[in-house]
Amino acid sequence: MSGSLHGEVTALLEANNASGPYHLSLVCTAQGLVVASAGDDRPDDEVAAFTCLFDDIGRRAVRDLGFHQVDEVTLLDPGRGRYVVRPLHLGDTTFFLVVRGHPNTAWRRNTTRLAADLLRALEPLVDLREGAA
C-alpha cells in the first residue's frame, strides 16, 4: 500500500477514534493482516480471530437463518469493551473494519460513515489488483 494511501486510511481511523471516543480502529485483510490502525496496541492473533469469527457467524447466518448478508458483528464484554467488526467489500476483495470502544459508547452511525469513507479510500487497491491481472 502506498504511503499516501496508508496515511489517508490511518487519518480516517484516527478521526473515528476521536469521534467515538474509541480505543482502537483498524482495517485488516480477510486473513487478519493489518492494513492500517490507530489507537491502542492489539495482538495480531486477536485481529485474525475477529475476522475468522465474523466469517463463521456470517456463513452460519446465511446457511442456518436465511440471511442474505451480515453487515456487522458486535461483541460486548463489560470488562474489555465493545468490539464492532464490519466487512468492507471491494470487488472480490474483503477487508474488515474493527473498532473497540467503551461498553456503552454508540457506534452504528460512526462505523457506517467510516466504512463508506474507507471504501472510497481503499478503492485504488482494488484498481491496482485488477490492472495486474
C-alpha positions in Angstrom: 0.0 0.0 0.0 1.4 3.4 -0.9 2.4 5.8 1.8 -0.2 8.4 0.9 -3.0 5.7 0.9 -1.8 4.3 4.2 -1.8 7.9 5.6 -5.3 8.6 4.4 -6.7 5.4 5.9 -4.8 6.0 9.2 -6.2 9.6 9.3 -9.7 8.2 8.8 -9.2 5.8 11.7 -7.7 8.4 14.0 -10.7 10.8 13.3 -13.1 7.9 14.1 -11.3 7.2 17.4 -11.7 10.9 18.4 -15.4 11.0 17.4 -16.4 8.0 19.5 -14.4 8.1 21.5 -12.9 4.7 20.7 -9.8 3.0 21.9 -8.9 1.3 18.6 -9.9 1.4 15.0 -8.2 -0.8 12.3 -8.6 -2.2 8.9 -7.3 -5.7 8.1 -7.5 -8.2 5.4 -9.7 -11.4 5.5 -6.5 -13.2 6.6 -6.1 -10.9 9.6 -3.2 -8.8 8.3 -3.4 -5.3 9.5 -3.6 -2.7 6.7 -3.7 0.4 9.0 -4.6 1.1 12.6 -5.0 3.9 15.1 -5.2 3.7 18.9 -4.3 1.1 21.4 -1.9 -1.7 20.5 -3.5 -5.1 19.8 -2.2 -8.6 19.4 -2.2 -9.7 15.7 -3.7 -13.0 16.7 -6.7 -11.2 18.1 -7.3 -9.4 14.8 -7.2 -12.7 12.9 -9.6 -14.2 15.4 -12.1 -11.4 14.8 -12.0 -12.0 11.0 -12.5 -15.7 11.5 -15.3 -15.2 13.9 -17.1 -12.8 11.5 -16.6 -15.3 8.6 -18.1 -18.1 10.7 -21.0 -16.1 12.0 -21.7 -14.7 8.5 -21.7 -18.2 6.9 -24.0 -19.6 9.6 -26.4 -16.8 9.4 -26.8 -17.3 5.7 -26.9 -21.1 5.9 -29.0 -21.6 9.1 -31.1 -18.4 9.3 -31.5 -17.5 5.6 -29.8 -14.1 6.0 -28.7 -12.6 2.6 -25.8 -10.7 4.1 -24.4 -9.8 7.5 -23.1 -6.3 7.7 -21.8 -6.2 11.3 -21.0 -8.4 14.3 -20.9 -6.7 17.7 -19.3 -8.3 20.7 -19.7 -6.8 24.2 -17.6 -7.7 27.2 -18.2 -5.4 30.1 -14.5 -5.7 31.1 -12.9 -5.3 27.7 -15.4 -3.1 25.9 -17.5 -3.3 22.7 -15.9 -4.7 19.6 -17.6 -3.9 16.2 -16.5 -5.9 13.1 -17.8 -4.7 9.7 -16.8 -6.2 6.3 -15.6 -3.8 3.6 -16.4 -5.5 0.2 -14.4 -4.1 -2.8 -14.9 -6.3 -5.8 -13.6 -9.8 -5.0 -11.6 -8.4 -2.0 -12.9 -8.1 1.5 -11.3 -6.0 4.2 -12.6 -5.7 7.8 -13.1 -2.7 10.0 -12.6 -3.5 13.7 -13.5 -0.8 16.3 -13.2 -1.1 20.1 -14.8 1.3 22.5 -16.4 1.6 25.9 -19.3 -0.8 26.5 -21.9 2.0 26.4 -20.3 4.0 23.5 -22.6 4.4 20.5 -21.1 3.1 17.3 -23.5 2.5 14.4 -23.6 5.9 12.8 -19.8 6.4 13.2 -18.9 3.0 11.8 -21.4 3.4 8.9 -19.8 6.7 7.9 -16.3 5.3 8.4 -17.0 2.2 6.3 -18.2 4.4 3.4 -15.1 6.6 3.7 -12.8 3.6 3.9 -14.3 2.0 0.8 -13.6 5.2 -1.2 -10.1 5.4 0.2 -9.3 1.7 -0.4 -10.7 1.6 -3.9 -7.3 2.3 -5.6 -6.0 -1.0 -4.1 -8.6 -3.0 -6.0 -8.0 -1.0 -9.2 -4.3 -1.8 -8.9 -5.0 -5.5 -8.4 -7.4 -5.6 -11.4 -4.8 -3.9 -13.5 -2.2 -6.5 -12.6 -4.5 -9.4 -13.7 
